[in-house]
């Protein structure tokens, strides 16, 4: 669904980095290198980026207004 604002494990605020991360990864950059350049070092926070599946566009099609 939506990318979480904070890491579920440590509580660090990471939501502001997702848009830039997604844009760079879609541009063909290595996800690990992108996270390194953004100074996201904790493995729990990195997990939030690497395991996120953006399905909101698929779900919105079935929403009734």
DSSP file (Angstrom, degrees, kcal/mol; ACC not computed):
  #  RESIDUE AA STRUCTURE BP1 BP2  ACC     N-H-->O    O-->H-N    N-H-->O    O-->H-N    TCO  KAPPA ALPHA  PHI   PSI    X-CA   Y-CA   Z-CA
    1    1 A X              0   0    0      0, 0.0    55,-0.5     0, 0.0    54,-0.2   0.000 360.0 360.0 360.0-121.5    0.0    0.0    0.0
    2    2 A X        -     0   0    0     53,-0.1     2,-0.3    52,-0.1    51,-0.1  -0.581 360.0-105.2 -85.6 151.6    1.6    3.3    1.1
    3    3 A X        -     0   0    0     -2,-0.2    -1,-0.1     1,-0.1    46,-0.1  -0.609  43.7-111.6 -74.3 133.5    5.2    3.4    2.2
    4    4 A X        -     0   0    0     -2,-0.3    10,-0.1     1,-0.1    -1,-0.1  -0.292  11.2-136.3 -67.9 150.9    5.3    3.7    6.0
    5    5 A X  S    S+     0   0    0      9,-0.1     9,-2.4    10,-0.1    10,-2.3   0.881  86.2  30.0 -72.3 -39.8    6.6    7.0    7.6
    6    6 A X  B    S-A   13   0A   0      7,-0.3     7,-0.2     8,-0.2     2,-0.2  -0.854  91.8 -95.6-123.8 157.5    8.7    5.2   10.1
    7    7 A X     >  -     0   0    0      5,-2.5     4,-1.1    -2,-0.3    38,-0.1  -0.480  29.3-138.2 -66.5 135.5   10.7    2.0   10.4
    8    8 A X  T  4 S+     0   0    0     36,-0.2    -1,-0.1    -2,-0.2    37,-0.1   0.796  97.6  39.5 -66.9 -28.3    8.6   -0.7   12.1
    9    9 A X  T  4 S+     0   0    0     35,-0.1    -1,-0.1     3,-0.1    36,-0.0   0.942 131.3  16.1 -89.2 -54.5   11.5   -1.9   14.1
   10   10 A X  T  4 S-     0   0    0      2,-0.1    -2,-0.1    32,-0.0    -1,-0.1   0.634  90.8-127.4-101.0 -15.0   13.6    1.1   15.2
   11   11 A X     <  +     0   0    0     -4,-1.1    -3,-0.1     1,-0.3     2,-0.1   0.525  50.3 156.4  83.8   5.0   11.1    3.9   14.6
   12   12 A X        -     0   0    0     -6,-0.1    -5,-2.5     1,-0.1     2,-0.6  -0.382  50.4-112.3 -65.5 142.7   13.4    6.0   12.5
   13   13 A X  B     +A    6   0A   0     -7,-0.2    -7,-0.3     1,-0.2    -1,-0.1  -0.679  55.5 147.8 -80.0 116.8   11.7    8.4   10.2
   14   14 A X    >   +     0   0    0     -9,-2.4     3,-1.7    -2,-0.6     4,-0.4   0.418  37.4  99.3-128.8  -4.5   12.3    7.2    6.6
   15   15 A X  G >  S+     0   0    0    -10,-2.3     3,-0.9     1,-0.3     4,-0.4   0.766  74.8  64.2 -61.3 -28.8    9.2    8.1    4.7
   16   16 A X  G 3  S+     0   0    0    -11,-0.3     4,-0.3     1,-0.2    -1,-0.3   0.642  99.8  54.7 -72.3 -12.6   10.7   11.2    3.1
   17   17 A X  G <> S+     0   0    0     -3,-1.7     4,-2.3     1,-0.1    -1,-0.2   0.614  84.6  83.5 -93.3 -14.0   13.3    9.2    1.3
   18   18 A X  H <> S+     0   0    0     -3,-0.9     4,-3.0    -4,-0.4     5,-0.3   0.885  86.0  52.3 -65.3 -41.7   11.0    6.8   -0.6
   19   19 A X  H  > S+     0   0    0     -4,-0.4     4,-2.0     1,-0.2    -1,-0.2   0.923 113.8  43.7 -61.8 -44.3   10.1    8.9   -3.6
   20   20 A X  H  > S+     0   0    0     -4,-0.3     4,-2.2     2,-0.2    -1,-0.2   0.898 114.1  51.7 -66.2 -40.8   13.7    9.6   -4.4
   21   21 A X  H  X S+     0   0    0     -4,-2.3     4,-2.4     1,-0.2     5,-0.2   0.939 110.7  47.2 -60.3 -48.5   14.6    6.0   -3.8
   22   22 A X  H  X S+     0   0    0     -4,-3.0     4,-2.4     1,-0.2    -1,-0.2   0.887 111.4  51.4 -63.2 -39.6   11.9    4.7   -6.1
   23   23 A X  H  X S+     0   0    0     -4,-2.0     4,-1.1    -5,-0.3    -1,-0.2   0.909 112.2  45.8 -65.2 -42.0   12.8    7.2   -8.9
   24   24 A X  H  <>S+     0   0    0     -4,-2.2     5,-2.0     2,-0.2    -2,-0.2   0.887 113.1  49.0 -69.9 -38.5   16.5    6.2   -8.8
   25   25 A X  H ><5S+     0   0    0     -4,-2.4     3,-1.5     1,-0.2    -2,-0.2   0.898 110.2  50.8 -68.7 -40.1   15.8    2.5   -8.8
   26   26 A X  H 3<5S+     0   0    0     -4,-2.4    -1,-0.2     1,-0.3    -2,-0.2   0.783 103.4  61.9 -66.2 -24.8   13.3    2.8  -11.7
   27   27 A X  T 3<5S-     0   0    0     -4,-1.1    -1,-0.3    -5,-0.2    -2,-0.2   0.508 127.8 -98.2 -77.6  -4.9   16.1    4.7  -13.5
   28   28 A X  T < 5S+     0   0    0     -3,-1.5    -3,-0.2     1,-0.3    -2,-0.1   0.494  74.9 140.7 105.7   5.1   18.3    1.6  -13.3
   29   29 A X      < -     0   0    0     -5,-2.0     2,-0.3     1,-0.1    -1,-0.3  -0.447  61.6 -97.6 -80.2 156.0   20.5    2.2  -10.3
   30   30 A X     >  -     0   0    0      1,-0.1     4,-2.1    -2,-0.1     3,-0.2  -0.560  27.5-138.1 -69.8 126.9   21.4   -0.6   -7.8
   31   31 A X  H  > S+     0   0    0     -2,-0.3     4,-2.3     1,-0.2     5,-0.2   0.867 102.7  52.8 -57.7 -37.9   19.0   -0.4   -4.8
   32   32 A X  H  > S+     0   0    0      1,-0.2     4,-2.0     2,-0.2    -1,-0.2   0.905 109.5  48.4 -65.3 -39.9   21.9   -1.1   -2.3
   33   33 A X  H  > S+     0   0    0     -3,-0.2     4,-2.2     2,-0.2    -1,-0.2   0.870 110.0  52.4 -68.0 -36.1   23.9    1.8   -3.8
   34   34 A X  H  X S+     0   0    0     -4,-2.1     4,-1.3     2,-0.2    -2,-0.2   0.925 109.9  47.9 -64.9 -44.7   21.0    4.1   -3.6
   35   35 A X  H  <>S+     0   0    0     -4,-2.3     5,-2.4     1,-0.2    -2,-0.2   0.874 110.5  52.6 -64.6 -37.1   20.4    3.3    0.1
   36   36 A X  H ><5S+     0   0    0     -4,-2.0     3,-1.4     1,-0.2    -1,-0.2   0.920 108.2  50.4 -62.8 -43.4   24.1    3.8    0.8
   37   37 A X  H 3<5S+     0   0    0     -4,-2.2    -1,-0.2     1,-0.3    -2,-0.2   0.766 109.0  52.1 -68.3 -24.0   24.0    7.2   -0.9
   38   38 A X  T 3<5S-     0   0    0     -4,-1.3    -1,-0.3    -5,-0.1    -2,-0.2   0.383 114.0-118.8 -90.0   3.4   21.0    8.2    1.2
   39   39 A X  T < 5 +     0   0    0     -3,-1.4     2,-0.9     1,-0.2    -3,-0.2   0.850  61.4 149.8  59.9  39.0   22.9    7.2    4.4
   40   40 A X      < +     0   0    0     -5,-2.4    -1,-0.2     1,-0.2    -2,-0.1  -0.861   8.8 154.5-100.3  99.6   20.3    4.5    5.3
   41   41 A X        +     0   0    0     -2,-0.9    -1,-0.2    -3,-0.1     2,-0.1   0.749  33.0  96.6-102.9 -29.7   22.6    2.1    7.1
   42   42 A X     >  -     0   0    0      1,-0.2     4,-2.3     2,-0.0     3,-0.2  -0.428  67.6-139.8 -69.3 135.5   20.4    0.1    9.5
   43   43 A X  H  > S+     0   0    0      1,-0.2     4,-1.8     2,-0.2    -1,-0.2   0.798 101.5  57.6 -67.3 -26.9   19.3   -3.2    8.1
   44   44 A X  H  > S+     0   0    0      2,-0.2     4,-1.0     1,-0.2    -1,-0.2   0.894 110.0  43.6 -70.4 -37.3   15.9   -2.8    9.6
   45   45 A X  H  > S+     0   0    0     -3,-0.2     4,-1.1     2,-0.2     3,-0.3   0.880 111.6  53.6 -72.5 -38.4   15.3    0.4    7.7
   46   46 A X  H  X S+     0   0    0     -4,-2.3     4,-2.7     1,-0.2     3,-0.3   0.867 103.3  58.4 -62.7 -35.8   16.9   -1.0    4.5
   47   47 A X  H  X S+     0   0    0     -4,-1.8     4,-2.3     1,-0.2    -1,-0.2   0.863  98.7  59.0 -60.8 -36.7   14.4   -3.8    4.7
   48   48 A X  H  < S+     0   0    0     -4,-1.0     4,-0.4    -3,-0.3    -1,-0.2   0.884 112.4  39.0 -61.8 -38.6   11.5   -1.4    4.6
   49   49 A X  H >< S+     0   0    0     -4,-1.1     3,-0.6    -3,-0.3    -2,-0.2   0.924 117.6  47.3 -75.9 -46.2   12.7   -0.1    1.3
   50   50 A X  H 3< S+     0   0    0     -4,-2.7    -2,-0.2     1,-0.2    -3,-0.2   0.787 116.7  41.9 -70.9 -27.9   13.7   -3.4   -0.3
   51   51 A X  T 3< S+     0   0    0     -4,-2.3    -1,-0.2    -5,-0.2     2,-0.2   0.488  84.7 115.7 -99.8  -2.4   10.6   -5.3    0.7
   52   52 A X    <   -     0   0    0     -3,-0.6     2,-0.5    -4,-0.4   -49,-0.1  -0.487  46.6-162.8 -71.8 132.7    8.0   -2.6   -0.1
   53   53 A X        -     0   0    0     -2,-0.2     2,-1.1   -51,-0.1     3,-0.1  -0.975  12.4-143.5-116.8 119.0    5.6   -3.5   -3.0
   54   54 A X        +     0   0    0     -2,-0.5     3,-0.1     1,-0.2   -52,-0.1  -0.702  41.2 147.0 -87.9  99.4    3.8   -0.5   -4.4
   55   55 A X    >>  +     0   0    0     -2,-1.1     4,-1.7   -54,-0.2     3,-0.6   0.268  35.2 105.9-115.0   8.9    0.3   -1.9   -5.2
   56   56 A X  H 3> S+     0   0    0    -55,-0.5     4,-2.4     1,-0.2     5,-0.2   0.859  77.3  57.1 -62.1 -35.8   -1.8    1.3   -4.6
   57   57 A X  H 3> S+     0   0    0      1,-0.2     4,-0.6     2,-0.2    -1,-0.2   0.846 108.7  46.9 -64.3 -32.7   -2.3    1.9   -8.3
   58   58 A X  H <4 S+     0   0    0     -3,-0.6     4,-0.3     1,-0.2     3,-0.2   0.848 114.0  47.0 -74.9 -35.1   -3.9   -1.6   -8.7
   59   59 A X  H >< S+     0   0    0     -4,-1.7     3,-1.5     1,-0.2     4,-0.3   0.853 101.4  63.7 -77.0 -36.0   -6.1   -1.2   -5.7
   60   60 A X  H >< S+     0   0    0     -4,-2.4     3,-1.3     1,-0.3    -1,-0.2   0.785  90.1  69.0 -61.9 -27.2   -7.5    2.2   -6.5
   61   61 A X  T 3< S+     0   0    0     -4,-0.6    -1,-0.3     1,-0.3    -2,-0.2   0.814 102.1  45.6 -60.0 -29.6   -9.1    0.8   -9.7
   62   62 A X  T <  S+     0   0    0     -3,-1.5     2,-0.3    -4,-0.3    -1,-0.3   0.372  86.7 112.2 -97.9   3.9  -11.6   -1.1   -7.6
   63   63 A X    <   -     0   0    0     -3,-1.3     2,-0.4    -4,-0.3    -3,-0.0  -0.603  60.1-140.2 -81.2 135.4  -12.5    1.7   -5.2
   64   64 A X              0   0    0     -2,-0.3    -2,-0.1     1,-0.1    -1,-0.0  -0.795 360.0 360.0 -93.2 135.7  -16.0    3.1   -5.4
   65   65 A X              0   0    0     -2,-0.4    -1,-0.1     0, 0.0    -2,-0.0   0.417 360.0 360.0 -99.8 360.0  -16.3    6.9   -5.0
